[in-house]
Amino acid sequence: MEFLLVGLALLVALALGIPIYAVLGLLAVVMISLEGTPLIAVAQIYVDHLNSITLLAIPFFIISATFMQKGGIAQALVDWANSWVGRFQGGLAIVCVVATTIFAAISGSSVATAVAMGLILVPAMIEQKYDRSFAVGLVGASGTLGILIPPSLAFIVYAIIAEESVPRLFLAGVIPGLMQAGLFIGYSMWVAKRRNYPRVPPMEREEFILVNLNAIPALMVPVIILGGIYSGIVTVSEAAGVAALVSILVSVFWYKGCTLRDVIPVIGESMRSTAAIVFIIMTALAFGHWLTSSGAPQELADKIGAMNLKSWQFLIIINVFFLILGTFLEVFAIMLITLPIILPLLAPLGIDPIHFAVLMTINMELALLTPPIGLNIFVLSSITKTPVGETVKGVLPFMGLLLMLLIAVTYIPAISLWLPNLVYGP
């Protein structure tokens, strides 16, 4: 009964527009206090979770993503992709997916990826007579790769809550991420042929060489990040710090999209974004602490066990549940509210938590495209001056492709588990 009342209070508060961190923090403080626990214990919970090396990666990856967006790195990646695949019919659409995939392998953020690519590619595609809804939909959907292709902020948050290995989670997202990119490229080529979208004239040899040489610093950033992590030279947090430093240096001294005077303001902007995420994480972890101590997850696990659900049946229910939540909650809110309840249910059903992280992340990609809350929809609608309805129309086919990917990953665990098991063992 207590759990139901808290759930009802949570839904009402969110419906009233109260910020998610305020709702979770207040509920955690009230419920822990009602149990007779001193409030100093709540502060200790926050301090314990803040004292996390993994959490330190989040601000650095956000700094990296912000400088990439503002410092000219995104444009260099677009030009590089254009030099290789722009000559195909609908080449700009293919360029969008390829450049977005590589940008995602540096930024870890879906919204940053969508904004950076949207500012460059949507106007370019419209100029080449692409339908605006298709252009905006493609960029919005491709931007979701930012939380699936490593390094991913969603995987880092999942690792903090579930106490799982970040490198294993990163590897688990590689094959599904490449499959998503392949699906989007295939669909874009089909649309381009059907609507007779133009080809981009091939570059002259000298221009091709210059564009590729200019892109080397941008292309080296994901190599440095992921190479450092999997070679064991640096930890995830150290790799994030290196990524931030390299992004600043490349943006200021190579691409010159930012000046030295811009560095502090851009870092300040990154810190504001970081603070919002960290506030949500901290209050959600305190809420999860109360939830666990209340016994609600164990009670739910016992009830599900009594229902004799098979793992495939449970996963159908969970996927539908996430799709519904995605219509009115943002990504980190969904993860932080639901994971303390769901994680204890996985082991009895034989579901690998690494596999579950990937299917949850694909659900979160869909949440980014689902009105009325889908952030990618509203961000792209704002920066491209496209009506929200037209943006939603553009993302619908890509949501269908993401649902296909979700079904495949849900019921073929090897898609997400093969690579981490190959590198680290089962």
C-alpha positions in Angstrom: 0.0 0.0 0.0 2.8 2.3 0.9 4.5 1.7 -2.4 1.3 2.4 -4.3 0.8 5.7 -2.5 4.4 6.8 -3.3 3.9 5.7 -7.0 0.7 7.8 -7.2 2.4 10.8 -5.6 5.2 10.5 -8.1 2.9 10.4 -11.1 0.8 13.4 -9.8 3.9 15.5 -9.1 5.4 14.8 -12.5 2.0 15.6 -14.2 2.1 18.9 -12.3 5.4 19.7 -13.9 7.5 19.5 -10.8 11.2 18.7 -11.8 12.0 15.0 -11.5 15.0 15.6 -9.1 12.8 17.6 -6.7 10.1 14.9 -6.7 12.5 12.0 -6.1 14.5 13.9 -3.5 11.5 15.0 -1.5 9.9 11.5 -1.6 13.2 9.9 -0.6 13.6 12.3 2.4 10.0 11.9 3.5 9.9 8.1 3.3 13.3 7.6 4.9 12.3 9.9 7.7 9.0 8.1 8.3 11.0 4.9 8.8 12.7 6.7 11.8 16.1 7.1 10.0 17.9 10.4 10.8 18.1 12.9 8.0 21.9 12.9 8.3 21.7 9.3 6.8 20.1 10.8 3.6 23.0 13.2 3.3 25.4 10.3 3.8 23.7 8.4 1.0 24.3 11.3 -1.3 28.0 11.6 -0.3 28.6 7.9 -0.7 27.2 7.9 -4.2 29.0 11.1 -5.2 32.3 9.5 -4.2 32.3 7.5 -7.4 35.1 7.4 -10.0 32.6 6.3 -12.6 30.4 9.3 -12.0 33.4 11.5 -12.7 33.2 10.4 -16.4 29.9 12.2 -16.9 31.1 15.9 -16.7 34.1 15.2 -18.9 32.1 13.5 -21.7 29.6 16.4 -21.6 32.5 18.9 -21.9 33.8 16.8 -24.9 30.3 16.8 -26.5 29.8 20.5 -26.1 33.2 21.4 -27.6 32.6 19.0 -30.5 29.3 20.7 -31.2 30.6 24.2 -31.1 34.3 23.8 -32.1 34.1 22.6 -35.7 34.6 18.9 -35.1 31.1 18.0 -36.3 31.6 19.9 -39.6 34.9 18.0 -40.2 33.2 14.7 -39.6 30.4 15.6 -42.1 32.9 16.7 -44.7 34.9 13.5 -44.2 31.8 11.2 -44.6 30.8 13.2 -47.6 34.1 12.6 -49.3 33.6 8.9 -49.1 29.8 8.2 -49.5 28.4 11.5 -50.8 28.6 10.3 -54.4 25.9 7.7 -53.9 22.2 8.5 -54.6 20.9 10.1 -51.5 24.5 10.6 -50.4 23.8 13.3 -47.9 21.4 11.0 -46.0 24.1 8.3 -45.8 26.6 11.0 -44.8 24.2 11.9 -42.0 24.2 8.4 -40.6 27.9 7.8 -40.9 28.9 11.2 -39.4 26.4 10.8 -36.6 27.7 7.4 -35.8 31.3 8.7 -35.4 30.1 11.8 -33.5 28.2 9.5 -31.2 31.5 7.5 -30.6 32.9 10.7 -29.0 30.1 12.6 -27.4 28.0 10.0 -25.5 25.0 12.3 -25.7 22.0 11.9 -28.0 20.8 15.5 -27.8 24.3 16.9 -28.4 24.7 14.6 -31.4 21.3 15.6 -32.9 21.9 19.3 -32.4 25.4 19.2 -33.9 24.3 17.2 -37.0 21.0 19.0 -37.3 22.6 22.5 -37.6 24.8 21.3 -40.4 22.9 18.6 -42.3 19.3 19.6 -42.3 19.9 22.9 -44.2 22.2 21.0 -46.6 19.6 18.3 -47.3 16.8 20.8 -47.8 19.0 22.8 -50.2 19.5 19.5 -52.2 15.7 19.1 -52.4 15.2 16.5 -49.7 11.8 16.5 -48.0 12.2 18.5 -44.8 10.3 15.9 -42.7 12.6 13.2 -43.9 15.8 15.3 -43.3 14.7 16.2 -39.7 13.5 12.7 -39.0 16.7 11.1 -40.1 18.9 13.5 -38.0 16.7 13.0 -35.0 16.6 9.2 -35.2 20.4 9.0 -36.0 21.1 11.3 -33.1 19.8 8.6 -30.7 22.9 6.6 -31.5 24.6 8.9 -29.0 23.3 6.8 -26.1 23.9 3.4 -27.8 27.3 3.7 -29.5 30.1 3.8 -26.9 30.9 5.9 -24.9 27.4 6.4 -23.7 26.2 8.4 -20.8 23.2 6.1 -20.5 25.5 3.1 -20.0 27.5 5.0 -17.5 24.4 5.8 -15.4 23.2 2.2 -15.7 26.7 1.0 -14.5 26.5 3.2 -11.5 23.0 1.9 -10.5 23.5 -1.7 -11.4 27.2 -1.9 -10.3 28.2 -3.3 -13.7 31.3 -3.0 -15.8 31.3 0.1 -18.0 33.7 -1.4 -20.6 31.5 -4.4 -20.9 28.5 -2.2 -21.4 30.3 -0.1 -24.0 31.2 -3.2 -26.0 27.6 -4.5 -25.7 26.4 -1.4 -27.5 28.7 -1.7 -30.5 27.0 -4.4 -32.7 23.4 -3.1 -32.0 24.6 0.4 -32.7 26.2 -0.6 -36.1 23.0 -2.6 -36.9 20.9 0.5 -36.2 23.2 2.6 -38.5 22.9 -0.1 -41.2 19.1 -0.1 -41.0 19.0 3.7 -41.3 21.4 3.7 -44.3 19.5 0.9 -46.0 16.2 2.8 -45.5 17.7 6.1 -46.6 19.0 4.6 -49.8 15.6 3.1 -50.6 13.9 6.4 -50.0 16.5 8.3 -52.0 16.0 6.0 -55.0 12.2 6.1 -54.7 12.1 10.0 -54.5 15.1 10.5 -56.8 17.2 12.4 -54.4 20.4 13.8 -55.9 24.0 12.6 -55.7 26.7 14.9 -54.4 29.3 15.5 -57.2 32.5 13.6 -56.3 35.4 15.6 -55.0 38.5 16.4 -56.9 41.5 14.3 -55.8 43.2 17.3 -54.1 40.1 18.3 -52.2 39.5 14.7 -51.2 43.0 14.5 -49.7 42.7 17.8 -47.9 39.3 16.9 -46.4 40.6 13.6 -45.1 43.7 15.1 -43.7 41.6 17.8 -41.9 39.4 15.1 -40.4 42.3 13.1 -38.8 42.2 15.0 -35.4 38.4 14.5 -35.2 38.7 10.8 -36.1 41.4 10.3 -33.6 39.2 11.3 -30.6 37.1 8.0 -30.6 40.3 6.0 -31.2 42.0 7.6 -28.2 38.9 7.1 -26.0 38.1 3.5 -26.8 41.6 2.4 -27.5 42.7 3.8 -24.2 39.9 2.0 -22.3 40.3 -1.4 -24.0 44.0 -1.4 -24.0 43.9 -0.9 -20.2 46.0 2.2 -20.4 43.3 4.4 -18.9 40.1 3.9 -16.9 36.7 5.1 -18.3 36.9 8.3 -16.2 40.5 9.0 -17.3 39.5 8.4 -20.9 36.6 10.9 -20.5 39.1 13.4 -19.1 41.4 12.8 -22.1 38.4 13.2 -24.5 37.5 16.5 -22.9 41.1 17.8 -23.2 41.6 16.6 -26.7 38.2 18.1 -27.8 39.2 21.5 -26.3 42.6 21.5 -28.0 41.3 20.3 -31.4 38.4 22.8 -31.3 40.6 25.8 -30.4 43.9 25.1 -32.2 43.0 23.0 -35.2 39.4 23.7 -36.3 39.4 27.1 -34.6 35.6 26.9 -34.0 36.3 28.2 -30.5 38.8 30.7 -29.2 40.7 30.6 -25.9 38.3 33.2 -24.6 35.4 30.7 -25.3 36.8 27.9 -23.3 35.6 28.9 -19.8 32.1 29.9 -20.9 31.7 26.6 -22.8 32.9 24.6 -19.9 30.4 26.6 -17.7 27.6 25.6 -20.1 28.7 22.0 -19.8 28.7 22.1 -16.0 25.1 23.3 -16.0 24.1 20.3 -18.1 26.2 18.1 -15.8 24.6 19.5 -12.6 21.1 18.7 -13.9 22.1 15.1 -14.6 23.9 14.6 -11.3 21.0 16.1 -9.3 18.7 13.5 -10.9 21.1 10.7 -10.3 21.7 11.5 -6.7 18.0 11.9 -5.7 17.1 8.8 -7.7 19.7 6.8 -5.9 18.4 8.0 -2.5 14.9 7.0 -3.7 16.2 3.7 -4.8 17.8 3.2 -1.4 14.4 3.7 0.3 12.7 1.5 -2.3 15.1 -1.4 -1.7 14.8 -1.1 2.1 11.0 -1.1 1.9 11.1 -4.6 0.4 8.9 -3.6 -2.6 11.3 -5.0 -5.2 11.6 -8.3 -3.4 7.8 -8.5 -3.0 7.4 -7.8 -6.7 10.0 -10.4 -7.5 8.1 -13.0 -5.4 4.8 -12.2 -7.2 6.4 -12.4 -10.6 7.9 -15.7 -9.6 4.5 -17.0 -8.5 3.2 -16.1 -12.0 5.7 -18.5 -13.5 6.5 -16.0 -16.3 9.1 -17.1 -18.8 11.9 -14.7 -19.5 10.6 -13.9 -23.0 7.2 -13.1 -21.6 8.7 -10.8 -18.9 10.7 -9.0 -21.6 7.6 -8.3 -23.7 5.9 -6.8 -20.6 9.0 -4.7 -19.8 9.4 -3.4 -23.4 5.8 -2.3 -23.5 6.2 -0.7 -20.1 9.2 1.3 -21.2 7.5 2.3 -24.4 4.6 3.7 -22.4 6.9 5.5 -19.9 8.8 7.0 -22.8 5.8 9.0 -23.9 5.9 11.2 -20.7 9.3 10.7 -19.0 12.8 11.5 -20.2 15.6 9.0 -20.5 17.4 9.3 -17.2 14.2 9.6 -15.2 12.9 6.3 -16.6 16.2 4.6 -15.9 16.6 5.9 -12.4 13.0 5.3 -11.3 12.6 1.8 -12.7 16.0 0.1 -12.3 15.9 -0.3 -8.5 12.7 -2.2 -9.0 13.6 -4.2 -12.1 17.2 -5.2 -11.5 16.4 -7.8 -8.7 14.0 -9.5 -11.1 16.6 -10.3 -13.7 18.7 -13.0 -12.0 15.7 -15.3 -11.1 14.6 -15.1 -14.8 18.1 -15.8 -16.1 18.4 -12.4 -17.9 21.9 -11.1 -18.2 22.0 -7.5 -16.9 24.4 -6.4 -19.7 21.9 -7.7 -22.3 19.1 -5.9 -20.4 21.1 -2.7 -20.4 21.2 -2.7 -24.2 17.5 -3.4 -24.7 16.7 -0.8 -22.1 18.9 1.7 -24.0 17.1 1.0 -27.3 13.8 1.7 -25.5 15.3 5.0 -24.3 16.2 5.8 -27.9 12.6 5.4 -28.8 11.7 7.6 -25.8 13.8 10.4 -27.3 11.6 10.2 -30.4 8.2 9.8 -28.7 6.0 12.8 -28.2 5.0 14.6 -26.0 8.4 14.4 -24.2 10.8 13.2 -26.8 13.8 15.6 -26.5 15.3 15.0 -30.0 11.9 15.9 -31.6 11.7 19.3 -29.8 15.4 20.1 -30.1 15.4 19.6 -33.8 12.0 21.2 -34.3 13.5 24.3 -32.5 16.8 24.6 -34.3 15.4 23.9 -37.8 12.2 25.9 -37.3 10.2 22.8 -38.3 6.7 22.2 -36.9 6.6 19.5 -34.3 3.9 17.5 -36.2 6.2 17.5 -39.3 9.1 16.4 -37.2 7.1 13.5 -35.7 6.0 12.4 -39.2 9.6 12.3 -40.2 10.8 10.1 -37.3 7.9 7.6 -37.5 9.6 5.3 -40.1 12.8 5.3 -38.1 10.9 4.4 -35.0 9.6 1.4 -36.9 13.2 0.4 -37.7 14.2 0.8 -34.0 11.3 -1.4 -33.0 12.6 -4.1 -35.3 16.1 -3.7 -33.8 14.6 -3.9 -30.3 12.8 -7.2 -31.1 16.0 -8.7 -32.5 18.2 -7.6 -29.5 15.5 -8.7 -27.0 15.3 -12.3 -28.3 18.8 -12.8 -29.7 21.0 -12.0 -26.6 24.2 -12.8 -28.6 23.8 -9.6 -30.6 24.7 -7.6 -27.4 26.6 -10.2 -25.5 28.9 -11.7 -28.1 31.5 -8.9 -28.2 31.9 -8.4 -24.4 32.0 -12.1 -23.9 34.7 -12.4 -26.6 36.8 -9.8 -25.0 36.2 -10.4 -21.3 34.8 -13.9 -21.2 31.3 -14.9 -20.2 
